[in-house]
Amino acid sequence: EGQRVEFSIEKGPKGLQAANVTGNFTALFEDNTLISSFTSETELQLLAYLKGDGTVNSQAMTILLPAIKLTSANKSDDSSGGKVVQYQFQALKYAGAGPGIEATTIQICDTEAA
């Protein structure tokens, strides 16, 4: 269960032809799954689904980072007494062959786009 995701995208020298995508998120510590991905340097995918409002048919946007590596992990206690971990990540260019996933660093889909 994530609490917050932040992204930072830097433009390359010729606009967005090259992007340095970094970010961080906070997750509740339930088991060793994410920590193991961090220590073994396993690539993960990150998908964010952002709704415009709370209605059933509201516009939405998805942001897919098809390949990320966790670059840091810091544990702390939250106000409810649970353990949370703040992760930082670096997005990489996807080199796999997943259906519908282009060889890219970031893929954005807007439900309102024509």
RAJOZI-V64853 format. One record per pair of residues at least 4 apart in sequence whose C-alpha atoms are under 8 Angstrom apart, sorted by sequence separation. I is the first residue (numbers start at 0). J is the second residue. D is the distance in Angstrom with one decimal. If there is no record, write none. Layout:
i j d
I J D
I J D
This chain:
i j d
10 14 5.3
11 15 5.8
13 17 7.7
31 35 5.7
32 36 6.4
33 37 6.3
34 38 6.2
35 39 5.9
36 40 5.7
37 41 6.6
53 57 7.0
76 80 5.9
77 81 5.6
96 100 7.2
97 101 8.0
108 112 7.9
10 15 5.1
11 16 6.3
12 17 7.9
36 41 4.9
52 57 5.9
76 81 5.7
77 82 6.2
96 101 8.0
101 106 8.0
9 15 8.0
10 16 7.6
11 17 4.9
36 42 7.4
51 57 5.7
52 58 7.7
76 82 4.7
77 83 6.3
10 17 6.6
11 18 5.9
36 43 7.8
50 57 6.5
51 58 5.3
75 82 5.9
76 83 5.9
95 102 7.3
10 18 5.5
11 19 7.8
50 58 6.1
51 59 5.5
74 82 6.9
75 83 5.5
93 101 7.4
94 102 5.6
9 18 5.6
10 19 7.2
50 59 4.3
74 83 5.8
75 84 6.3
93 102 5.0
94 103 7.9
8 18 6.2
9 19 5.2
49 59 5.5
50 60 6.6
74 84 4.3
92 102 6.4
93 103 5.4
8 19 5.7
9 20 6.8
48 59 7.1
49 60 5.2
73 84 5.4
74 85 6.5
92 103 5.0
93 104 6.0
7 19 7.8
8 20 4.7
48 60 6.0
49 61 6.2
72 84 6.3
73 85 5.2
92 104 4.3
7 20 5.7
8 21 6.8
48 61 4.6
72 85 5.6
73 86 6.6
91 104 5.5
92 105 8.0
6 20 6.9
7 21 5.3
47 61 5.5
48 62 6.7
71 85 7.9
72 86 4.6
90 104 6.2
6 21 5.8
7 22 5.9
46 61 7.0
47 62 5.1
71 86 5.5
72 87 6.7
90 105 7.8
6 22 4.3
46 62 5.7
47 63 6.5
70 86 7.3
71 87 5.2
5 22 5.2
6 23 7.0
46 63 4.5
69 86 6.5
70 87 5.4
71 88 7.1
4 22 7.1
5 23 5.5
45 63 5.9
46 64 6.4
69 87 5.8
70 88 5.0
4 23 5.7
5 24 6.5
44 63 7.4
45 64 5.1
46 65 7.9
69 88 4.3
70 89 6.7
3 23 7.9
4 24 4.4
44 64 5.8
45 65 6.4
68 88 5.5
69 89 6.6
3 24 5.3
4 25 7.1
44 65 4.6
45 66 7.5
67 88 6.3
68 89 5.5
2 24 7.1
3 25 5.8
43 65 7.3
44 66 5.1
45 67 7.2
67 89 5.6
68 90 6.5
1 24 6.8
2 25 5.5
43 66 5.5
44 67 5.9
67 90 4.2
68 91 7.5
1 25 5.6
2 26 6.2
42 66 5.8
43 67 5.2
66 90 5.8
67 91 5.6
1 26 4.4
42 67 5.4
43 68 6.4
65 90 7.9
66 91 5.3
0 26 5.6
1 27 6.7
42 68 5.1
64 90 6.5
65 91 7.9
66 92 6.5
0 27 5.9
41 68 6.6
42 69 7.9
65 92 7.8
66 93 5.4
40 68 6.4
65 93 5.8
40 69 7.0
37 68 7.4
37 69 5.3
36 69 7.5
37 70 7.1
37 71 7.3
37 72 7.4
65 100 7.4
34 72 7.4
65 103 7.7
66 104 7.1
65 104 6.8
64 104 6.1
65 105 7.0
64 105 4.8
65 106 8.0
63 105 5.8
64 106 6.5
62 105 7.1
63 106 5.1
62 106 5.8
63 107 6.4
62 107 4.6
61 107 5.7
62 108 6.6
60 107 7.1
61 108 5.2
60 108 5.6
61 109 6.6
60 109 4.4
59 109 6.2
60 110 6.1
58 109 7.8
59 110 5.6
58 110 5.9
59 111 7.6
28 81 7.7
58 111 6.3
27 81 7.4
28 82 5.3
27 82 6.1
28 83 5.1
27 83 4.4
28 84 6.2
26 83 5.6
27 84 6.4
25 83 6.7
26 84 5.4
25 84 5.6
26 85 6.6
25 85 4.4
26 86 7.9
24 85 5.9
25 86 6.2
23 85 7.0
24 86 5.5
23 86 5.4
24 87 6.7
23 87 4.2
22 87 5.7
23 88 5.9
21 87 7.5
22 88 5.4
21 88 5.7
22 89 6.7
21 89 4.5
20 89 6.1
21 90 6.0
19 89 7.9
20 90 5.3
19 90 7.4
20 91 7.8
20 104 7.5
20 105 7.9
18 104 7.5
